Structures are given as C-alpha cells and as structure tokens.
C-alpha cells in the first residue's frame, strides 16, 4: 500500500503546471481496504494520513458504518469541506457568536447595566479557559466542565458556589467537590483574586447557562489558544457580530 501511494504521487507530477493537485489520494487494496491521504495545500507534496494515523484506513466491512460512508461521500463531493483549517474557522465563529450573546446578557442594557465590562471580561476568559482545558484533557473527565454547568441548570443559584469552588481549586490544585475529582493547579493568576476582581463567578440565569453549555459542548481543541484574546475581544464587541437570536 505504501508503494501504491508512491505510484499515485508520481502520477501527480505529470499534471499540467497550472493545475493544482487533488486534496485527497485514495489507495485501494481491492476487496480489503481503502487508505485515505489528504493534502489541502494544492501542491501534492504533503499527503498525510486522513483524518489521522488511527483512522485513515477503512476496511470493507466498515462501510456498513454510516459515518464512514459519509466521509467517503464528502471526499468525492465536498473535499475542501473536510479541511481542518476550515473547520477551525467555523467552530471559532460559532463559539464567538454564542459568547457575544452571553456578554450582552451579562452586561445588560445601557440604561440598566448588570455588570461592569471588566468583570464580564474576566468571567468570560475564565470560562473560555475551562472549556479549552476540558477539551484537551487538562480537567479530569472529558466533559467535566460541561457536566458541572448542566448540574446547575435546574438551580442556577448554585452556579456561583459550584463554579467558584472549581476555580479556587484550579488556582491552588486539589480535590474539587464540584467535579468530585482532583484538579491540577493552573498558575499564571487567571483564577486568583486580584485587581480584576474576586474568584467568584458572576451569577447567571438559565438562559445564560444554556449559552455556556452550548459553547462548552463544542470541541475547543479546534480553537488555538493563541486566538483566545481575539475571541474575547470579538465577543465583548458585540456590535461586530451578527448573532442569532
């Protein structure tokens, strides 16, 4: 199969100079499996196992799986829609829109403001970090923060106590009763009280909790930490976003 992949790559070198290479190569062992490789650069020089080294091979019996058939359909009909870079952009935009709605709710109308923008920004950044930490395995349990938010939904008044307790333990390291697990210590002062305010979260109602739950349920592993600042700025500047009602 490796030799066959190399043969296909040699065919690509014979393409006209003004024609880009296809985003996918499919290598087939007839009656046994398909191996999937992708290169979205258009150069044809960097074909890598798709979606990763664990899942790039599809055995024939696996074609009974609708998800595997859907992947092959998209490779043929909308290959560039599988580009991880495009997926990251889509996820980031969706999350920014959700957070912008949350900011509007927390700040309230201009004539009846609820919370100062600085407090909202600190609250939002702490939530963003928790969502990312959950997705990349820095918190115990794959859905630890999301499940904590869901546990507060029927009693939103419990949010400040439960999430505040988590944040205190994230600042110090130790056993969090809210998660029923030991959490790591996150240094840097994000969860420490200071000039930006205390460690207690802002109170939320059920609608705000629903927005947090929706944002937390997205795969934050697709959001690069380097853009957290931009994400926060976009969410706070709600006039720049067209947010669904």
C-alpha positions in Angstrom: 0.0 0.0 0.0 2.9 2.3 0.7 4.4 1.6 -2.7 1.0 2.2 -4.4 0.7 5.6 -2.6 4.1 6.5 -4.0 3.0 5.4 -7.5 -0.1 7.7 -7.2 2.1 10.6 -6.1 4.3 10.1 -9.1 1.3 10.4 -11.4 0.6 13.8 -9.8 3.9 15.1 -11.0 2.7 14.7 -14.6 -0.2 17.1 -14.0 -0.1 20.3 -16.1 1.8 23.1 -14.2 -1.3 25.3 -14.0 -3.4 22.5 -12.4 -3.4 22.1 -8.6 -3.1 18.6 -7.1 -6.3 17.0 -5.7 -6.9 17.3 -1.9 -7.2 13.6 -1.5 -5.5 10.4 -2.5 -7.4 7.1 -2.0 -5.3 3.9 -2.2 -7.3 0.7 -2.5 -6.4 -2.9 -1.8 -9.3 -4.4 -3.8 -11.6 -6.4 -1.6 -9.8 -5.4 1.6 -9.5 -1.7 2.5 -9.1 1.9 1.4 -6.3 4.2 2.7 -7.1 7.9 2.8 -4.5 10.6 2.4 -5.0 14.4 2.3 -3.0 17.5 1.3 -5.0 20.7 1.2 -2.1 22.9 0.1 -2.7 22.1 -3.6 1.0 21.2 -4.1 0.6 17.5 -3.8 3.8 17.3 -1.7 2.4 16.7 1.7 -0.1 13.9 1.6 -0.7 12.7 5.2 -3.0 10.0 6.7 -6.5 11.4 7.0 -8.1 12.1 9.4 -5.1 10.7 11.5 -2.9 7.6 11.7 -5.6 5.7 13.7 -8.5 6.3 11.3 -7.0 6.7 7.8 -7.7 3.0 6.8 -11.3 1.9 6.1 -11.8 -1.8 5.9 -14.5 -3.1 3.6 -16.8 -4.3 6.5 -16.6 -0.8 8.0 -18.6 0.5 5.0 -21.7 -0.6 7.0 -20.9 2.3 9.2 -22.9 5.4 8.0 -20.2 7.7 9.3 -17.5 6.0 7.2 -19.7 6.2 4.1 -20.4 9.8 4.8 -16.7 10.5 5.0 -16.2 8.9 1.6 -19.1 10.8 0.1 -17.7 14.1 1.3 -14.2 13.3 -0.1 -15.8 12.9 -3.5 -18.4 15.7 -3.4 -17.1 18.4 -1.0 -13.4 17.5 -0.3 -12.4 21.0 0.9 -15.2 21.0 3.5 -13.0 18.4 5.3 -10.1 20.8 5.6 -9.4 21.1 9.4 -8.4 24.7 8.9 -11.9 25.5 7.6 -13.5 23.5 10.4 -11.5 25.5 13.0 -12.7 28.8 11.5 -16.3 27.6 11.6 -16.1 26.4 15.2 -14.4 29.6 16.2 -17.1 31.8 14.6 -19.9 29.8 16.2 -18.3 30.0 19.6 -17.7 33.7 19.3 -21.4 34.3 18.4 -22.5 32.3 21.5 -20.2 34.2 23.7 -21.3 37.5 22.3 -24.9 36.7 23.2 -23.7 35.8 26.7 -21.9 39.1 27.0 -24.9 41.1 26.0 -27.0 39.3 28.6 -24.4 39.8 31.4 -23.7 43.4 30.7 -27.5 44.2 30.3 -29.0 47.2 28.5 -27.2 50.5 28.7 -30.0 52.1 30.8 -30.0 49.2 33.2 -26.4 47.7 33.2 -25.9 44.4 35.2 -22.1 44.0 35.4 -19.1 46.2 34.5 -17.3 45.2 31.3 -14.1 44.4 33.1 -15.9 41.9 35.4 -17.6 40.3 32.4 -14.3 40.0 30.5 -12.6 38.3 33.5 -15.5 35.9 33.9 -15.6 35.1 30.2 -11.9 34.4 30.0 -12.0 32.0 32.9 -15.0 30.2 31.3 -13.1 30.1 27.9 -10.1 28.6 29.6 -12.2 25.9 31.4 -13.8 24.9 28.1 -10.5 24.6 26.4 -8.9 22.7 29.3 -11.8 20.3 29.2 -11.4 19.6 25.5 -7.7 19.0 25.7 -7.8 16.8 28.8 -6.4 19.2 31.4 -9.5 18.8 33.5 -10.5 15.3 34.9 -13.1 13.8 32.6 -13.9 14.6 29.0 -17.0 16.6 29.8 -16.2 17.8 33.4 -17.0 21.5 33.0 -20.0 20.9 30.7 -21.5 18.4 33.2 -20.9 20.9 36.0 -22.8 23.5 34.1 -25.6 21.1 33.3 -25.9 20.3 37.0 -26.5 23.9 37.7 -29.3 24.3 35.1 -32.2 23.3 37.4 -30.9 25.5 40.1 -29.0 28.4 38.6 -28.4 29.9 42.0 -25.9 27.1 42.7 -23.7 28.2 39.8 -21.7 30.8 41.8 -20.9 28.3 44.6 -20.1 25.3 42.4 -18.1 27.0 39.7 -16.4 29.3 42.2 -15.2 26.2 44.1 -13.8 24.8 40.9 -11.9 28.0 40.1 -10.4 28.2 43.6 -9.1 24.6 43.3 -7.8 25.4 39.8 -5.8 28.2 41.3 -4.5 26.1 44.2 -4.6 22.5 42.9 -6.5 19.8 44.9 -9.8 18.0 45.3 -12.8 19.8 43.8 -16.1 18.7 45.4 -18.0 20.0 42.4 -16.1 17.7 40.0 -15.6 15.0 42.6 -12.0 14.8 41.4 -8.6 16.2 41.9 -7.8 19.1 39.6 -4.4 20.4 38.6 -3.0 23.8 39.7 -3.1 26.3 36.9 -0.6 29.0 37.6 -0.4 32.4 36.0 -3.0 34.0 38.2 -6.1 33.6 36.0 -8.1 32.1 38.8 -6.6 34.1 41.6 -8.4 37.1 43.1 -6.8 40.5 42.3 -7.3 43.8 40.7 -9.7 42.3 38.2 -12.0 41.0 41.0 -12.6 38.0 43.2 -12.6 34.4 42.2 -16.4 34.1 42.4 -18.2 33.8 39.1 -20.9 36.2 38.0 -24.4 35.0 38.8 -26.3 33.6 35.7 -29.8 32.7 34.9 -31.0 29.6 33.0 -30.8 31.3 29.5 -27.2 32.3 30.3 -26.4 28.8 31.4 -27.8 27.4 28.2 -25.4 29.6 26.2 -22.5 28.5 28.4 -23.5 24.8 27.9 -23.7 25.2 24.1 -20.3 26.9 24.0 -18.7 24.3 26.3 -20.1 21.4 24.3 -18.1 22.5 21.2 -14.7 20.9 20.5 -12.4 23.6 21.8 -9.4 21.5 20.7 -10.1 23.1 17.3 -9.6 26.6 18.8 -6.0 27.7 19.1 -5.1 29.2 22.5 -3.2 32.0 20.6 -6.6 33.5 19.5 -8.2 33.4 22.9 -7.6 37.2 23.2 -9.1 37.9 19.8 -12.1 35.6 20.6 -12.6 37.5 23.8 -12.4 40.9 22.1 -14.9 39.8 19.4 -17.3 38.5 22.0 -17.1 41.7 24.0 -17.5 43.9 20.9 -20.9 42.5 20.1 -21.6 45.2 17.5 -19.2 43.5 15.2 -21.1 40.2 15.2 -24.4 39.2 13.8 -25.6 36.9 16.5 -28.6 34.5 16.1 -31.4 35.3 18.5 
